[in-house]
């Protein structure tokens, strides 16, 4: 029964390849190793697969963290811009025109 399932897995992999889907080399090697009952090779390939999955998850986690930081950065920049415009408005209202230059505000005319 196990050999039949492995053969059908190999046929499925061949169908995927001919349909143009990428099938990793280690997947085909694993299927062939299982068909030939090479348990040592199967264990090595399964370890390689687990390592691949772990690194993939780590990369995706880091990408999500970086996206979150980028969003926080944008929010902070927007808040800073709002505060700057408020401060500029207050300086223009409260200070005489001669003092504006001290705050980096120049008459736009």
ABEGO torsion letter per residue (X at the ends): XAAAAAAAAAAAAAAAAAAGBBBBAAAAAAAAAAAAGBAAAAAAAAAAAAAAAAAAAAAAAAAAAAAAAAAAAAAAAAAAAAAAAAAAAAAAAABBAAAAAAAGBBBAX
